[in-house]
Amino acid sequence: MAYVVSARDNTEKKANEERLLASEKELEFLAHNDALTGLPNRLLLTDRIAHAIENSKRQGGMIAVCFLDLDNFKKINDSYGHSYGDEILKQLALRLQGRIRHCDTLSRIGGDEFILLVENIKEKHEIEIIISKIQAIFEEPFINKAQKFFLSASIGVSVYPDHGTDGELLIKNADTAMYKAKEAGKNTYTFYTLDMTIASYERIGMENALREAIKEKQFVVYYQPQVDLKTGKLIGLEALLRWNHPLEGILPPGRFIAFSEETHLIVEIGAWILKQTCIDLVSLHHEGLFSGTISVNISGVQIEFSDFLTTLKETIAETKVDPSMLEIEVTESFIMHDPERWIVLLKEMQHLGMSIAIDDFGTGYSSLSYLRKLPINKLKIDMSFVKDIPKLEDACAIVNSIINLAQNMKITTLAEGIEHKDQEEYLAEHGCEQGQGYLYAKPMSLKNLKTWMQKN
């Protein structure tokens, strides 16, 4: 008797099937979870919010959507690299998961943005207790390769059913509330209100109008003279931005500068005003009307979100302006955000040949240790102090202190907002070298400035 035996080795087939199954599971996981932290992504979060809303309809109670955004996280990526930032995000995800309830969902929706879905809430204070636990996470530093990072977060909260009846609206309103928390100084939380949506629509309208203004070249540069307090001679100009609005006419910067900084549109606007000022300066010099310096304000946002030094060099080369006739003016408050970085940048600007002025001095809580290191040529005394001299003793004391400090550091002083002769006399008598204000001239267009210069 003979047997025919047929055998087939299924080892490879089984291995392939297992690999395929594993690959499918991985794809399924990645479809619903964040690749870096393993947390649910926006797709899975949206599904869970919808499920939580249905439960809330049946059982009563509230749910909360908490939108969490890290404050100044970009600086870690910029200074140390994205590998450091990724490690911090993974540590944060673990800490957050350790503080939330099992019934709640923590999601990473991109970058440094997280959303926490809180279910089964009876009272609003329950949400505040959970948020306080989240805030406590940031009391201890995050550590990567022996480097410590102290972080904070801004949190916006929307609540079902008061602030929305679907997931998309709840997330949108929590996001809006988070931005309000940022505006309130960061490292805090804010509950959504209807006023925020109204303000949001106004913001969108303003942003669109500013983009149109850039496109249609509606911005103009005005100039305000600066004089020598002893001789009364014109020694400088300050370039001031104005918006020639098609409906409202000439608008001062107070109406739009803060918003343009918030939206980073100031980067494009600032590059334009720098170039236009240089063009005007060359024109004034060639016509023999002016041989002093023009001061151009630079926003810290331009430094933070653009390669400003490259823009500066390209503008000088294109307009052929003499850098020694340019004065770069920065506000004290922006410098104090990151003084070490500003010291390097300002020194590089000085090496290009231009001088440096600190605007609004005395209002931004300067550290004198950093002031000593900063490459400064001029301190501008803020008009909030000047307006009360010589009437109020405390204003006089502050102004005198600034002048004495500058003299000892061999730095020029310029007083802003001089409107009366007694203010001018007091400042000159106490050693302030330069002045600017309505006593001499209001800001004016280039055309009117040329007429003013010819008369004076």
Phi, psi and omega in degrees: 000137181239144178242139174252117182251127177247125181231146179227130179278112181264009184303311182293320179298316179297319180297318179296319179296320179293320178295319179296317179297317179296320179296319179295319178296321179294317178297321178297319180295313182293335179291336185239358184227155178286131185294327184283311188257345184080000180286159173304143177267187184299323181299310180291323179299314180302319179296319181288327176296316179301318179294319180295322178296317179298318177298319181295324178296321183282318190257351184083183180087183184239164166232154180234141173248117183251115182264116186247127179230128181291143180273128175059029181294332182304329183296328179293312179298318182292321186272325187243346181104158184291336178296323176294314181299318180298319179296319178296319180297321178293320177296318180298316180302317179295318179296316181297317179298331180284347183252346184266164180283158182296331184279352182263161183240125174256130183230144169253124185252004176138148178054233179252030182252129178234151174232132177249123175263119182249122184251169173056054181256133177258322183232151182298326183296339177297322178295317181297326177295316179296318180296321179297327176293321178295315181297328180295336179302325187275000178290332178260142181290155170268140187236131174219120180053047177070001178266128181266140178232120177262122185237166172216172181221148171256135187233130174247141186234130169240150187235133172273134007262001188296324189248012180157150182244008174216163186299318183299316181290322179296318178295316180300315182289327175294321177298316178300317179294326178298318178296327176294322176296322176299314181296331181283001177118003179069175179054041179208179177230154181219137174274145181294144170225159181299326180303330181294322178292319177300315179296325180295318176297321178295322178297317180297318178297317179294318180297316179297320180294321179292320178297322177294321179297321177295313182297318184268006178055054181270354181275147177225158178254128172255157182231136175243127182295150173237135187237159171281123186292338180275317185259341182078004183279149176290124180237347182194173176222150170249129177278126184233130184281139173227150178250115178275081186290134184298335181253323186260354180081207184287120180252135177285161183298335179301340181278342188214345185297313182301319180291321180295330176288318181298322182268359181069009175293341179298336178300311180288318180295318180296321177296323180293313183295326177298312182295315182296321178297317179297319178299314180295322180296316177298319179298313180298321181292316181293329180278357178073018182271339189205137179226015180269206180249150173248129181266128180243125179284133177242126178280145175299334178295325177298320179291318186289323190241020174206166175271079189295323181299319177296316177301317181297313181296317180295323180293318178297316180294319183289318185270348181059032177284150175281114184303332182291347178266004179254139174236121179271124185247124180233151181276147182301320185296321179294320181299319184289347175294323183207068188300323182298319179294318181295324179303314180296313183296315182293325177295320178295323177295319177298322180295336176284347175115353183266162179263165185236131176239143176257119183272156175055037185296138180102353183253352190245019176057054181297148169266120183296334178294323177281325179302324180295329183271337185291137179279083187251139174256336185211141171250129177260119181282124186296144182296339178296334175273320184296324185296338183259005175261150357270016188290314187259131184295321183294323177294319178298319181296318180294314180299316179298320181295318180296316180298314181296318178300313181296318180299317180293333179264005180058047179243136178290145176244142175228129179263130179266155171074029177285122182239341185232154183296323182294330175293315179300314182297318179298314182297314180297319181296328183263010169101004176286131187273325189229157181217160182207136179160179183295340177302329182259310179186150173278163173301143184215160178293166180301318180300313179291328178297317180297320177297316180299317180296320180294326179285329186259000000 
